Amino acid sequence: MRGSMDAGEYKHIALGLLFLRYVSMSFERLHTKLSEDDYSDAEDRDEYLAESIFWVPEKARWSTLAKQSKDPKIGIMIDDAMRAIEADNETLKGALPKVFGKESIDRAMLTGLMDLFSNLKLEGTKADFDLIGRIYEYCIGEFASSEGKRGGEFYTPKSVVDTLIEMIEPTKGRVYDPCCGTGGFFVQSEKFIDAHSGQRNDIAIYGQERNHTTFGLARMNLAIRGIFGDIRWNSEGTLVCPSSGFLEPMAA
């Protein structure tokens, strides 16, 4: 992708496809399990909701799209897949990129990326999803580096986040980030809890972000990690308008 577009554009392509690959893998793993159970319905959305897994419509599943990766309209198909996933998952509404169908996007490049991600050998274990999460985190960091100073708008260096986490020791209660960027602070908080044999359910996650593009990346980043929180877009910015509706209950 380098050379044909800048990092501000191709991060949406790469991270969007990686996210689609992840949610499809998570969905299809449970779908296969339910299909083998005579007392379960693999097409029942409630089965997936109970397991905190996103429902993925058939036309949006990676296996369906991969078979059509060489179709000239694959970009449009991917955009439609993103819209379909948002329509069936309220927490992702407005978060997913719909840029694949643009005339300026090279179809051969999309096909190559889909083939590359299809070759990721995944077995549906926790280690697989941890791997995808690390890949996602690496990509965000690299894109921030490519964008120079602008990258600081959506990515805080891991060393800085790690230092804050070690100081705060978020093992229980509410974790709030007023300028959450892509959600790195929340991801590291969960890692800290795991490292200290804590329970993820012991913390409640809240965050605000002014940049709408970064807001979408944060929701995708948390979703790919299986982290659920109350992340909101604050168009005025936290310093100008600190309250987005949940600060008062948090202080109670």
Salt bridges, closest charged atoms under 4 A:
GLU43 OE2 - HIS31 NE2 2.71
GLU43 OE1 - ARG61 NH2 3.40
ASP80 OD1 - ARG83 NH1 3.22
GLU86 OE2 - LYS98 NZ 2.75
ASP88 OD1 - ARG45 NH1 2.84
ASP130 OD2 - LYS126 NZ 3.14
GLU137 OE1 - LYS191 NZ 3.58
GLU137 OE1 - ARG225 NH2 3.06
GLU147 OE2 - LYS11 NZ 3.15
GLU147 OE1 - ARG150 NH1 3.89
ASP162 OD2 - LYS158 NZ 2.87
GLU190 OE1 - ARG200 NE 3.11
ASP194 OD2 - ARG200 NH2 2.62
ASP230 OD1 - ARG232 NE 2.87
